[in-house]
Amino acid sequence: MPVWACLGEAVRFLPRAWSGAWAALILIGLAVGAPVVLAESGWLRANAWASAPIVLAAVAAALVADGALYRLGVFGADARREGLGVAGLQFGRPELRLLAARLLIDLFLLMIGIASVVVLAVALTAGGLGEVDFATVRSLADLRELAGPVELVVTGALVAGIAAVFLLLSVRFSLYGAATLGRRRIVALNALGVAEGAFWPLLLGIVLVSLPATALFVWQHCVSGLTGRNLLIFHGLQALAYAFVQKPLTAGFLSAAYRRLEYLPAGPDGK
């Protein structure tokens, strides 16, 4: 998979996403920014009942945006024939398939997580760390007083292995959205097969297209002292940057990667 070509397509995909799905991007921006603004203003704390509807609305907005972006990214000029709505607003079977695929993947990851916790707990107990109150551990020196170097190395290797497994699965599952739209059926666990042999290019591409989100995170933690209207404007700008840069850039890269791995000829420009 030519990662640099996919990244180039992701950048060129931005104008098409803005013109073809601008309303869906505004919707996801509102879904991301509104809860933060409401929480900062104190309204959400005073109206806790609204949390569930806000979460459901955010999920629906994400499905609409993903459906629009992957239609544009995978099918290019044929996106309208695949159900793309006006300005990217639509909700049909593809969006329901995306929801089902995401739920199946999350359930699988939850099962892996539970198994990992059990294995880690057994390893900690066998290594003499089962009764340790980790809230009181402040440094590696504190752990060394509670367990020997062999136990620490084995436990550390196990934790690193579990983290590596989740990283591998996360990257291999990353094409589920593009594949679900492209194959016109639910692609959940079989998304692992779509990304077979492309782990490192996908990982590199995902890291690079995540730079805007990383910049937003750094920006958020570097800016301090904002209050009132200035703080609300700051969060609003973050939501817009996520919706109009990070979201379509990621979808553009994953769509380009999927088309190459599935050997689909259509690109974002329909050629």
Sequence and secondary structure as in RCSB ss.txt:
>XXXX:A:sequence
MPVWACLGEAVRFLPRAWSGAWAALILIGLAVGAPVVLAESGWLRANAWASAPIVLAAVAAALVADGALYRLGVF
GADARREGLGVAGLQFGRPELRLLAARLLIDLFLLMIGIASVVVLAVALTAGGLGEVDFATVRSLADLRELAGPV
ELVVTGALVAGIAAVFLLLSVRFSLYGAATLGRRRIVALNALGVAEGAFWPLLLGIVLVSLPATALFVWQHCVSG
LTGRNLLIFHGLQALAYAFVQKPLTAGFLSAAYRRLEYLPAGPDGK
>XXXX:A:secstr
  HHHHHHHHHHHHHHHHHHSHHHHHHHHHHHHHHHHHHHHTHHHHTGGGHHHHHHHHHHHHHHHHHHHHHHHHH
GGGTGGGT  GGG   SHHHHHHHHHHHHHHHHHHHHHHHHHHHHHHHHHHTT TT  GGG  SHHHHHHHS HH
HHHHHHHHHHHHHHHHHHHHHHHTTHHHHHHHHTS  STTHHHHTTT HHHHHHHHHHHTHHHHHHHHHHHH   
  HHHHHHHHHHHHHHIIIIIHHHHHHHHHHHHHHHTT    TT  
